[in-house]
Amino acid sequence: MSNLFKSRAQREKEARREQRRAFRQAENAIEDVKDRIKQMAREAEKQWAQAREALKSGQKAAAQRLLVSYRAHQVLIMKLEQKRWVFEQYFTKLQAAQSDQQFSDALAAINKVVNIDPEKVADVFEASQDMLGEQVDTDRFWQRLYEKETEGASGALEDHIPSLDDLSRQLEAEASAEIGGTSETAGRELDDRVQAGQQRIRKLLDGK
């Protein structure tokens, strides 16, 4: 039915329904990213274990490839955490805007999003990629949003991830320790460093 033939009550009811739908989509997007981060963390742990076994058996090239992949996962996790945090800041602001005049502007912006034809999502993302050029430009875009939200906070989040050289030394130490029968404590140092780095990243993002 055209909006011309709908009563004001009907239009308001549909607007509220679209609003709930938009916020549910935002909440689902946040949860999807969190699940993806957990999945990538599990994959990284598996790659680390495989790299350790490869090094123990003398397959240094295979171990190095797995190590590179492990660190790449850590970097991607960091970037996803950053993007999730930025998105949540905007989402929280839109939620807060419901209680004042800003809500109308926020709802209009959300309506523009939810009115996109799902069948055209792929085309929209392709068009976005064309506009942004390369993936590095996308990452820079998110970085600028992050810096804006944190008022120019300095320091790259990736600096909190152990370097490839550090990971290589730790992997060799773990492999040697397992061969020597002391595997129980071999991985504790790396686990502590990775977890400490991830905690620092979360504190930076949350401003704690």
N, C-alpha and C positions, 0 to 999 in steps of 0.2 A: 504494500500500500504506500502510495506517495505521501511524503510529509505534509503536503498541502491538505490532505484529507484526514490527517491525524489530529486528535485533540492535544492540547498542551500537556495534559496528564500523560497521554501515551508517549509523547516525545520525551518528556522528562524521565519516564520509566525506561525507555530505550536508551537514553543517555546514561542513566545509572548502570544499566546492564552492560553497555559498552565500556564504561569506566571500570567495572569489576573485572570484565574480561581482560582489559589492557593491563591492569595491575597483576592479575593472575599470570599473564604471559611474562611479565617482568620477573615475578617471583620464581616462576618455573625456569626462566633463563638463568637466574642466579644459582638455583639448585643444580641445574644441568652442568654449569661450570664447576661447581664444587665437586660433583660426582666425577667429572672429567679429570680434575686435579688428583683425586684419590686414585683413579685408575692409572694415571700416568706415574704416580708415586709407586704403585705396585709394580708397574712395568720396569721402572728404574731399579727397584730392589732386585728384581729378577735378573736384569742385565748385569748388575754388580756381582751377583752370585755367579753368573755364567763367566764373567771376566776373571773372577778369582780362580774358578776351576780351570779355565783355559791357561792361565798363567802357571798354575801348579803343574799342568801337564806339558809345559814348555811351549805352548802356542802363543808366543808373544804378540804376533801380528793380530790374531783374533782377539786377544785380550785388549789390545789397544783400540781396536774398532768398537768393541763393546763399551770400553771406557768413554770414548768420544760420544757414543750414543747415550750413555748414562748421564753425562754432564749436559748434553743437549736437552734431555728430559728435564733436568733441574732448571735450566734456563727457561724452558717453555712453561714450567710450573710457575716460576716467578712472574713471567709475563701475564699468564692467565690470572694470577692473584692480583696483579696490578690492575688489569682490565676489570676484573670483578669488583674491586674496591671502587674504581671510578664510577662504574655503572651503579653501584649501590648508593653512592653519594647523590647522583642525579635522581635515582629512584626515591630515596628518602626525602629529598627536597620536593618532589612531586607529591608524595604522600602528605607532607606538611602543608602543602599549598591548598589542600582540600578545605581548610578551615577559613580561608580568606579569599579576597578577590583574585589572587593569583591562580586560584583553582581553574577559573574559566580559561585562562591562557594555557595552563598545563594540560587541561582536558582537550583543548583544541589540538595541541601538539600530539597528544596520544592518539586522538582520533585519526590524525593523518597517518599514523603508523598502522593502526589496526584496520584501516580501510584498504590497505594494500592487498591486492589479489594474491593469495598464497601461491598460485601457479606462476606468478611473475617474480617470486622471491629470487630464483636463480639469476634472472635478468638484472634484478636490482643489485645483487652482489657483484655481478660482472661489471655493471656500469660503475659501481663504487670502486672496483679494482682499477678500471680504466682511469678514473679521476685521480685516484691516489698514486697510480703508476706502479710502484713496486711495493712488496710487503714491508720493506724497511720504512717506507713513507707512512704506512699504517701504524707501525710501531712508534714512529716519531710523533704521530698524531696523538696516540694514547699517552705517550710520555709528556706531551705538552698539557694534556688534560690533567694528568697526575700532578705536574708541577703547579698548575693553576690552582688545583684543589688544596695543595699543601703549601700554597703561597711561596713557591719557588724553593722548596726544600732541596738541599743539595745532596749529592751522592747517588751513584748508580746502584740500583738494587742488585744488579748482577755481581757487584763487588763482594757481596756477602756469600756467594757460591764459591766453594773451593776451586782453585785453578786446576787445569788438566795435569800439571806437574805434581801438584799436591795429591791429586787423586791417584796418580801413577805410583807415587811413593807409598801411599797408604795401601794400595792394592798389593804391591810387592811385599809389604810388611805382613799383611793378612795371609797371603799365600805361603810365605815362609813360616809364619807362626802355625798354620794348619799342618804343614809338612812336619814341623817340629812337635806337634801335639798340643799346642796351646791356643787352639782356635777360639776358645770361649771368650777371651778378652781381646782378640785381635781386631775385631771390627768396632770396638767401643769408641775409639778415638774419632773415627770418621763419622759414626752415627751422631756423636755429640756435636761435631762441627757442623754437619748438615742441619741437624735440628736447631742448633743455636743460630745458624744463618737464617733458617726459615722463620724462627721466632723474631729475629731482628727485623726481617722484612715485614712481618705482620705488625710489629710495633711501629715501624715507620709508616705503614699504610694507615694504621688506626690512630696515629698521633699519640701514642702512649710512651 
